[in-house]
């Protein structure tokens, strides 16, 4: 049997008391980490989580905005005013287009002449004044002429010109061709107003309308040619001039979002919506007309939703895993 001295016994009792006080008076455990589910699209913080203190939200607001499309452009053709009695001429920026248009007009003239000749030969054949061979040759010549004219017209259309519309353009006008990205074409329509600003005339803008939308996407630049007719009363605009074309109309109830709410990953824009207290949902959005502070949202957000505007980097890291 062990004999405890008074000093040893006192020390043991003191240590036991300390252990009991530390256990009964220990601090509560920290709140758990946020739960990330649905492949990172949903983030839920427990009540009292320190992470919630870093996050701030605000309701999206409606405002007026112009959903504009801006594209580089240039003057490709001019129809100058000439004295009365003179035939209309068209000045192109490119000698190749000038040559192409000349070939088109020649092919059209040939097609019209061949059609008249075919009608004459048919009439002669019906009256036994021409042979079947004469009729066959006339038909072949007319078909070849029509094919040549169609080919020339197709080549003109491929570079942004409709020859029928060229002939109807009033003197004193220019044609401006804008190269619009294919991703923006769904926002344009024929007849839409355009504002043209020229590099060489910085203090003046010109009004025009999108008269034709191209039928072909350029395989290299991924753009579509949009033709704009602009009045050239003062004769300032010359073929070859570079410009910037802006299309767009004011929207009275566009959703405007601060850029602090947007995170971009691999070229795609996202925001986080608070769907319940402490619960945030990642949403894909399409933005247009971004400024240094705001952007107009085309889709992805509804009016009055609570969007995270502070702490987006924390949510980005949790959602995408970095």
C-alpha positions in Angstrom: 0.0 0.0 0.0 1.3 3.4 -1.1 1.6 6.2 1.4 0.9 9.7 -0.2 2.6 12.6 1.5 0.4 15.7 2.1 2.3 17.7 -0.7 1.9 14.9 -3.3 -1.8 14.5 -2.5 -2.4 18.2 -2.8 -0.7 18.3 -6.2 -2.8 15.4 -7.5 -6.0 16.9 -6.4 -5.1 20.3 -8.0 -4.3 18.7 -11.4 -7.5 16.8 -11.4 -9.4 20.0 -10.7 -7.6 21.8 -13.6 -8.5 19.0 -16.0 -12.1 19.2 -15.0 -12.3 23.0 -15.4 -10.7 22.8 -18.9 -13.2 20.2 -20.1 -16.3 21.9 -18.7 -15.2 25.4 -19.8 -13.7 24.6 -23.4 -14.7 27.0 -26.3 -17.4 25.7 -28.7 -16.2 24.2 -32.0 -16.0 26.5 -35.1 -19.0 26.3 -37.5 -18.6 23.7 -40.3 -17.4 24.5 -43.7 -19.7 25.4 -46.6 -21.3 22.4 -48.4 -20.7 22.4 -52.1 -23.1 20.3 -54.2 -24.4 19.8 -57.7 -21.0 19.9 -59.3 -20.2 23.2 -57.6 -23.3 25.0 -58.7 -24.8 25.2 -55.2 -23.0 26.4 -52.1 -24.7 26.3 -48.6 -23.1 27.9 -45.5 -24.2 26.8 -42.0 -25.7 29.5 -39.8 -23.0 31.6 -38.2 -20.3 30.6 -40.7 -17.5 33.2 -40.9 -17.7 33.0 -44.7 -21.1 34.6 -44.7 -19.6 37.8 -43.3 -17.5 38.2 -46.5 -20.6 38.0 -48.8 -22.9 40.8 -49.7 -25.9 40.8 -52.0 -28.1 43.3 -53.7 -31.3 43.0 -55.8 -30.7 43.4 -59.6 -32.1 46.6 -60.9 -33.9 47.6 -64.1 -32.7 50.6 -66.1 -32.5 52.1 -69.6 -29.8 50.7 -71.8 -28.9 50.6 -75.5 -28.1 47.1 -76.5 -25.8 48.0 -79.3 -23.6 46.0 -81.7 -20.4 47.7 -82.8 -18.5 46.5 -85.9 -15.7 47.7 -88.0 -16.8 49.1 -91.4 -15.7 50.8 -94.6 -17.1 52.5 -97.6 -17.1 50.0 -100.4 -19.1 51.9 -103.1 -20.2 55.3 -104.0 -22.9 56.4 -106.5 -22.0 60.1 -107.3 -24.4 62.7 -108.6 -23.9 63.4 -112.3 -25.4 65.9 -114.7 -28.8 65.1 -116.1 -28.6 62.7 -119.0 -25.5 60.9 -117.9 -25.6 57.2 -117.1 -25.3 56.3 -113.4 -21.8 55.1 -112.5 -20.6 53.2 -109.4 -17.2 53.8 -107.8 -15.9 50.8 -105.9 -13.1 50.7 -103.4 -11.6 47.6 -105.0 -10.5 47.3 -108.6 -11.4 43.6 -108.3 -15.0 44.4 -107.5 -15.0 47.0 -110.3 -13.9 44.3 -112.7 -16.4 41.8 -111.2 -19.3 44.3 -111.6 -18.3 45.0 -115.1 -18.3 41.3 -115.9 -21.7 40.9 -114.3 -23.2 43.7 -116.4 -21.7 42.1 -119.5 -23.0 38.7 -118.6 -26.5 40.2 -118.0 -26.4 41.9 -121.3 -25.4 38.6 -123.0 -28.2 36.7 -121.2 -30.8 39.3 -122.3 -29.5 39.2 -125.9 -29.5 35.4 -125.9 -33.0 35.3 -124.6 -34.2 37.6 -127.3 -32.4 35.6 -129.9 -34.0 32.4 -128.6 -37.5 33.9 -128.8 -36.8 34.9 -132.4 -35.5 31.5 -133.4 -38.5 29.8 -131.7 -40.8 32.0 -133.7 -38.9 31.1 -136.9 -39.0 27.4 -136.1 -42.7 27.5 -135.5 -43.1 29.1 -139.0 -40.6 26.6 -140.5 -38.0 29.3 -141.2 -35.4 27.8 -138.8 -34.2 24.2 -138.3 -34.2 22.1 -135.2 -30.5 22.5 -135.1 -30.8 26.3 -135.0 -33.3 26.1 -132.2 -31.0 23.7 -130.2 -28.0 26.0 -130.6 -30.1 29.1 -129.5 -31.4 27.2 -126.4 -27.8 26.1 -125.4 -26.5 29.7 -125.9 -29.3 31.1 -123.7 -28.7 28.5 -121.0 -25.0 29.2 -120.9 -25.6 33.0 -120.8 -28.0 32.6 -117.9 -25.5 30.4 -116.0 -22.7 32.9 -116.5 -24.9 35.8 -115.3 -25.9 33.7 -112.2 -22.3 33.0 -111.4 -21.3 36.7 -111.6 -24.3 37.6 -109.4 -23.3 35.0 -106.8 -19.8 36.3 -106.7 -21.0 39.8 -106.2 -23.3 38.7 -103.4 -20.5 36.9 -101.7 -18.6 40.2 -101.3 -21.6 42.0 -100.0 -23.3 43.4 -103.2 -26.7 42.7 -104.5 -26.6 44.0 -108.1 -30.3 44.6 -108.4 -30.2 46.8 -105.3 -27.1 48.6 -106.7 -29.0 49.7 -109.7 -31.8 51.1 -107.4 -29.5 53.1 -105.1 -30.1 56.8 -105.6 -27.2 59.0 -106.6 -25.5 60.8 -103.8 -25.3 57.7 -101.6 -22.6 55.4 -100.4 -22.6 51.8 -99.4 -20.9 50.9 -96.1 -20.1 47.3 -95.3 -19.9 46.3 -91.6 -18.3 43.1 -90.6 -20.5 41.9 -87.8 -19.4 38.8 -85.7 -21.7 35.9 -86.3 -22.5 35.7 -82.6 -24.1 39.1 -82.8 -26.2 38.6 -85.9 -29.2 37.3 -84.0 -29.5 40.9 -82.5 -29.7 42.6 -85.9 -32.6 42.9 -88.3 -33.0 44.4 -91.8 -33.9 48.1 -91.6 -32.3 48.7 -88.2 -30.8 52.2 -87.7 -27.1 52.5 -87.7 -24.7 55.3 -86.6 -21.5 55.5 -88.7 -18.4 57.3 -87.4 -15.5 57.7 -89.8 -11.9 57.8 -88.7 -11.1 60.6 -91.0 -14.1 62.7 -89.9 -13.9 62.5 -86.1 -16.3 65.3 -85.3 -19.3 64.1 -87.3 -21.5 61.0 -87.5 -23.7 59.8 -90.3 -27.1 58.1 -90.1 -27.9 54.9 -92.1 -29.9 51.8 -92.1 -29.0 48.1 -92.5 -30.5 47.4 -95.9 -29.1 43.9 -96.3 -27.8 41.1 -94.1 -25.2 38.8 -95.6 -26.0 35.2 -96.4 -22.5 33.8 -95.8 -20.3 33.6 -92.7 -16.6 34.3 -93.5 -14.8 31.1 -92.6 -11.7 32.9 -91.5 -13.0 36.0 -89.6 -16.4 34.4 -88.6 -18.2 37.6 -89.5 -21.2 38.4 -91.7 -21.3 41.4 -94.0 -24.1 43.9 -93.3 -24.7 46.6 -95.9 -25.7 50.1 -94.9 -26.8 52.9 -97.2 -25.7 56.4 -96.1 -26.5 59.7 -97.8 -23.4 61.5 -99.0 -24.8 65.0 -99.6 -21.6 66.8 -99.1 -19.5 64.3 -101.0 -17.3 63.8 -98.0 -17.5 60.0 -98.0 -15.1 58.3 -100.4 -14.7 54.6 -101.3 -12.1 52.9 -99.0 -12.8 55.1 -95.9 -12.7 53.2 -92.6 -15.5 53.6 -90.1 -17.2 52.1 -87.1 -20.9 51.1 -87.3 -23.1 51.0 -84.2 -26.5 49.4 -84.3 -28.9 49.3 -81.4 -32.1 50.6 -79.8 -32.8 51.8 -76.3 -34.3 49.2 -74.0 -36.5 50.8 -71.3 -36.3 47.8 -68.9 -32.9 46.2 -69.2 -31.3 44.4 -66.3 -28.1 46.2 -65.3 -25.5 44.4 -63.2 -22.3 45.7 -61.5 -19.2 43.9 -62.8 -18.2 43.1 -59.2 -20.9 40.4 -59.4 -19.4 38.7 -62.4 -16.8 35.9 -62.4 -15.4 34.7 -65.7 -14.0 31.1 -66.1 -12.7 29.8 -69.4 -14.4 32.5 -71.3 -17.9 32.1 -69.7 -19.5 34.6 -67.4 -21.2 33.5 -64.1 -23.0 35.1 -61.2 -24.1 33.8 -57.8 -27.8 34.1 -56.8 -28.8 33.9 -53.1 -31.8 31.5 -53.3 -32.2 31.1 -49.5 -30.4 32.5 -46.4 -26.8 31.3 -46.7 -27.5 29.3 -49.9 -26.0 30.5 -53.2 -26.6 29.2 -56.7 -24.2 29.7 -59.6 -25.9 31.0 -62.8 -24.6 31.3 -66.3 -25.2 34.8 -67.8 -24.8 36.5 -71.2 -23.5 40.1 -70.9 -23.5 42.9 -73.5 -22.4 46.5 -73.5 -20.0 46.2 -70.6 -18.6 49.5 -69.2 -15.9 49.9 -66.5 -18.5 49.3 -63.8 -21.6 47.7 -65.2 -23.0 45.4 -67.8 -26.3 44.7 -69.4 -27.6 41.2 -68.9 -29.2 39.5 -71.9 -30.3 36.4 -70.1 -29.6 34.4 -66.9 -31.1 36.7 -64.3 -34.6 37.7 -63.4 -35.8 41.0 -62.0 -35.4 41.5 -58.2 -33.2 38.4 -57.7 -30.5 38.8 -55.0 -27.1 38.7 -56.7 -23.8 38.4 -54.8 -21.8 41.6 -55.4 -19.3 41.2 -52.6 -17.4 38.0 -51.8 -17.7 36.6 -55.4 -14.1 35.4 -55.3 -14.8 33.3 -52.3 -17.7 31.7 -54.0 -15.8 31.2 -57.2 -13.1 29.3 -55.4 -15.6 27.1 -53.7 -17.7 26.5 -56.8 -14.8 25.8 -59.2 -12.4 24.2 -56.7 -9.7 26.9 -56.7 
